Amino acid sequence: MIQRPSWSRRAVLRGMLGGAAVTVGLPILERQLNSRGDAFADGSLLPTRFGVWMWGNGGLPDRWVPATEGADWEPSTLLQAVWPYRSKLAVLTGLDVRVPNTIPHFSGAAGLLTGRAPLGVEGDNTFASATVDQVIAAEVGGETRFRSLEVGVQPGVGSLSFNGPNSPNPAETSPYLLFDRLFGDGFTAPGEEVRIDPKLRLRRSVLDAVAGQATALQSRVGSADRLRLDQHLSGIRDLELRLQRMEENPPDLAACLRLGAPLEGLDAAQLAERHDVLADLLAMSLACDQTRIFSMFFHGAVSNWLFPGSTAGHHQLTHDELGTQPEVEAITLQIMDVMASFIGKLDAIPEGDGTLLDHCAVLCASEISLGRTHAIDNMPLIVAGSANGALRVGEHIRSAAPGNASEVILTLIRAMGINKADWGEGDSMATRGYSPLEA
């Protein structure tokens, strides 16, 4: 049956599917929006989301870079899969990661995602600072149930999301555990009555007491301890916000619904199939406004995953296959198919005057450009989604001279409404955004 809408963004559908009750949030309707369709009638903006979608081992730049530029660009060999979404993405070429390439497969990731060279040496290394997703999450992550979500497709894949040195955010690779985390007992669908656990208020009162004690202690310790206490209080505040979100009304964005649990028996070898399930869960978590920040790692740097049709592992082939590397090309095409499917899932969810993709900025990248040499110049970069109109999409944007990839990152941060003056350090520092990407 249809619950009569009050036009306060709370209308839902209730019914039965396969013998189970379902609750589906109605799409945001025209009468709920302003005259332009880009915000709610009460003036509140549709949320902007940021994400990173990464794969390992780079690709083949000579078959990645389109031959033509601008809005009339033609797809290169490796970009055929994303062509259907060309009006909603920007292909960026000619941009370098400007850090010393001292740790293969790691320097490029660190330089791209932090603007800084990694710390340490190969085998004992870490990022020097927080990654772009966590910098953004620190500003806007408290507005949702989850500050950020980190998802991995390949079992055991390492995370490239860092809070700071030696502080990675582990990627959830189990579809079953991700489902339980997102749509288990803590999830409330639009229109459902919020069920408040009586233990929550007790936990919050304890947190208040701890915060008060910590604040009082700050006046009696040195600067180093004050820094540690600041970090501790930030963690407490983040937890308080999460508990507060659990007590509030559920999100009321377009097409939000509780998904069914993943099917049993999903083979770990089915990488594309695993991605499909995890991507559905992640896309719906964005549609339900459970998070606005995410990182998705398809497979890892130095991954030797055996792709269908290949005679050896991916990483091995990037170095050992002779000639034009047709097997590496075939693997990269498979990866691009999966990336395109992720973009398509976001674009298939209606929201406001467009789709969920229109209200996202998704950086799609690898940690190197040419796998054979571990190069980190002319990086393969795609930005999908216009971030609510803040970004210029629908073009192949080629840097006339070797550009600084950090300028792209600074542009993405600012597109999320964060007034940040610069990004990175040394040769990698950017004090201005990448103007061709700015709307």
N, C-alpha and C positions, 0 to 999 in steps of 0.2 A: 504494500500500500504506500501511498505518498503522504508523508507528513506535511500538512499545509505550511508553506514557508512564511516566515515572518519578515523575509528580506533583510535579516540581520546577519546573513552569511551562515545560517544554521540549518538550512533545509537539507533533508536526507531522504534516501530511499531505504525502505526496509523490506525484506522478502526472504525467500528460501532458495537455496541453490544446492542441489545434490543432497537434500535432506538437512542441510545446515543453515542456520540463520545467518544472514549477512547484512551489514550496514554499509551503505555507499554514500559518500559525500557527493552531493550534486555539483556539477560544474558551476563555476562562478558565472552567474547570469548577467545579461546586459543591464538589467534594471538595478543590479547591485553595484554597478560601476559608475564612474563619472562619465561625462559626455564624450571624452576621448577614449575611454575604455582602457586606460593605462594605470588606474588606481581605483580603490573602492570609493563609493559615494561619500563616505565620511572623511575622505582625504587621506586615509592610510594607504601606503604604497604596497604594491605586490612585492613580496620578498625577492631579493636577488641572491642567487646561490653561486658558490665557487667550488670548482673541483679540479682534480688532477687525474688524468688517465695516462698511465705509463706502461710501456713495454720494454723489454730488455734487448740488448745486443744491436741496437741501431738498425741500419738498413743499407740502401744503395743510393747515395745522393744523385747519381747520374740518371736514375730512373724514378726519383722522387720529385725533383724540382720541375714544375710545369714550364713549358717552353714559352708561354705567353703570360702577360701580367694583366693586372686590373680586373675589372668585372667580367671581361670576356675571356678569361683564362680557360684553357683546355686541359683536361686531366692528363697527368703523366701516367706512365705504366702502373705505378704503385698507388695512385690516388683515384683509380676508377671507382672504388667502393664508396667513397665519400661524395662522389659527384652528385647524387640525388639531393644532397643537403648543402650544395654549394652556396645557396643564397643566405645560409645561416651560419657560415663559418668563414674564417680567414686563414688562408695558407700563407705562412710566413717563412721566407727563405733568405739566405745571405746573412744570418745572425750567428755570432760566435759566442761561446762561453769563454770569458776572458780570465781564467785562472790557470795556474800551472798544471799541466796534465801529467801529474806525477804518480797517480794511483789509477791504473786502468779501470774503467767502468765505474769509478767512484768519484773522481775529480769532476767529471762532467755533471753528474747528478748533483753533487754539492754546489758546484758553481751555478747551475741553473736554478736550483730550488732555494739557495740561501744567498747567492751573490758573493760567496766567499770560498776560498780553497778549504779542503777538508783538513782536519787536525790528525797528526800521527803519520804513520807509514803503512804501507800495504800489509794487511793482516792484523793491524792494530790501529784502526782509524775510526773517525767519527766526524759528524758535521760540526762546524764551528759555531753555528747559531741555529735558531729556529727556522724551519722551512716556511715557505710562503703560505701554505695552508694554515699553519698554526699561528702565524702572525695575524692572518685575517680572523681566525677563530678566536683569538684573544680579544678582538674588538667586537665581533658580532655573534660568537658562538653561544654566549649566555642567553640568547633570546629563544633558544630551542631546547628540547629535551636532551639531545646529545650535542655536545660542544662541536664535535666533528666525528666522522666515521672513516675508518681505514679498512679497506677490503682488499684481499688478495685472492687471485684465482688459482694460481699454481700452488698446490699444497706445500707449505713450508717457505713460501716466498718471503724475502725480507722486506721490511717496510722502509720507505724513503721519506716518511713523515717524522720529523724530529721536533721536540720541544726545546732542544738545546743540546750541547755536547753530551754524548753518552745517554741520551734520553729519547730513544725512538718510541713511536706509538705502534705497537704490534698490529699487524694486519689480520683481520678475521678471515679465514679461508674456508670455514665450514658453512655451507648453505644452511644447515640445520641450526647451528648456533647463532648465525646472524638472524635467521627468522625468529628464533626465540627471543633474542635481544630486542628486535624491532617490534614484533607483533605478538609477543607473549603477554604475560600478565600485566606488564606496565603500560600496554598500549590501550588507548581509548579512542574509538572511532568517532567521527563527527556525529553529533546528535545523541551519543551515549551519555548517560549520567556518570560523572566522575566518581570513581570509587576510591575514597581516601583511606589509606592504611592508617589505623590509629597510631602505629609505631612511628609514622613520619614526624608527627608533631613532637614526640619525645626526642627523636634524633635531632630535629631542628633546635630544640631548646638546649640540648647538649652542645651543639655546634656554637650557639650563641654564647654559651658560658666559656667555651674554649677560646673563642675569638676575643672575648673581653679580657681574659687572662693574658693572652698573647699581646694584645694592644698595651696593656699595663706594663708588661715585661719589656717592651721595646724601649721604654725610657730609661731602663737600667742596664742596658748591654751596649757593647761596642758596635762599630759600623758593620763588621762582618756578620755578627749575629743578627743585627737588624735586617740585613739582606736575607738571611735564612728565614727569619720570622716573616718577612714580607712574602717570600715564596710560599711559606706555610699558610699564611692568611689568604693568599690568592687561591690556593687549593681548597681551603674551607669555603671561601666565597663561591667558588665554582660548584661545590657540592650543594651549598644552600640553594643556589639557583636551580640546580637539577631537581632538588626536592620540591621547590616551589612550583616548577613546571608540572610535576606529577600531581599537584593539587588543583591546577587550573583547568579551565575548560579545554577540550581538545581542539586541535587546529581545524580550520574550516575552509581549507583551500580546495581547489578543483579536483574531482575524481579521486579523493582519498578513500581508500577502503582497506580492510584487513585482508591480506593475502592468505591463501592456503599454504600449509606447510609443504616444503619441497618433497618430491617423491623419494621414496627410499631407493637405495641401490645406485646412486649417481656415481659412476666410475670415475676415479681420480684421473684416469687417462683421458677422459673426455674434457679437454680444457675449454673448448668453445662452448660445450653444453653447460659446464660449471659456470662459465661467465654469464650465460644467458639467465640462469636462475639467480645468481648474485646480483646481476644488473637489474632484474625486475624488482628485487627487494630494495636495492639502493634507490632506484628511480621512485618507487612508491614512498620511501622514507622522505624523499625530497618533496613529493607531492603532498604528503601529510604534514610537512613542516616539522618533522622530528629532528632534522638537522639541515643546515644550510651550507656546510663545509664537508667535503669528502676527498679522499684519495683512493684510487682504484689501481692496483698493480696487477697487470695481466700475467706477466711472468718476469722473472728477475734478471738483473744484470748477471752476466756470466752463466745464464741458464743454459743447460745442455738438454733441454726438453726435446724429446723425439716427436716431431710433428708428423702428421699423416703424409705419406709419400716420400719421406726423407730417408736417406741411407745412414745418417748420423745425427748427433745432437746439434741443436741450433748454434751454440757457441763454437763448437768444433768446426762446423761447416764455414762459419764466417772467416776462419783463419786458414782452413785446409783445402776448401774447394777451389779448384783452379779455374782459370778463364773468367767468363762473365758471371760466374756463380749462379747458375739457374736454380739450384735448390734453395739457396738463400733468398732469391727473388720469390720463389714459390711460397716459402715460409712467411716472408714479409707480406705477401698478398693475403695469406690466411689471417695474419694479425690485423691488417687493415680492414678485412671483412668484419672481424669482431669489433673493432673500434667503431666502424660505421653502424653496426647494430646497436651499440650503446648510444650513439648520437640519435639514432632513430627512435629508441625507446623514450628518450626525453622529449623528442619532437612529437611523439604520438599522444602525449598527455595534454589535453586542452587546459588552458589557464588564462583567464582574463581575455584580452583581445588577441592572444596568440597561443603559444604552447609553453610548456615548462622549459624547453630549450631556450626560448626567447628570453627567459628570466634567469638564465645561467651564463656563466663564463667558465668553460671547461678547457684547460690547457692539456693538449694531447702531445706527448713527447716521449723520447727515449733518452737514455743517459749518454749516448754517443751518436755520431752521425754515420760514419763508415765503420762497420764492425771489424773489417780486416786490420785497420790501423789504429783503432780506438780514438779516432779523430773527434774533436769537440768543436770544430768550426762548421759553419753551414749546417746548423742543427735542424733536424726535422721537427717543425713546430706547427701545430694547428690550434687555433682558438675557435671553439664551437659555442655559439650563442652570443647574443649582443649585450648581456648583462642589463636588461631593461633599457636598451637603447644607448648605453654608454660606450659601446664598442662599434667599430666599423667592420661589418662583415660582408660577405658576398664577393670577395676579391682574393687574388693572389698578390701579395704585397712583397716585392723583392727589394731588399736594401741595396741602394746604388753602390755603396762601399760596404766592406765588412762591418756589420752593425753589432751592437752590444745587446745580447739577449736579456740582460738585466733591465733594460728599458721596457721590455715587454712585461716583465714581472711587476715593475713599478706601475705600469698602466693598469694591469689587472687589479692590483691592490686599490688603486684610486677608483676603479670602476665599481668596487664594492663600497664606495662611500667613505673610504678611509683617507684622511688627508696626510699622506706620508711624504716627507721631503725628499728622501733618497733611499736607495737600496744597494746593498753590497758594500764592498770596500776595494781599495787599490784600483787596478785596471778594470775590474768588474763593476765598479761603482757607477750607478746611474743617478743623476740629479734631475733628470727630465724623463717624461714618459716617451713611449714610441709613438710619435705623432701620427704616422699613417694608420695606426690602429684606433686612434681616438676619434669618437664620433663628433 
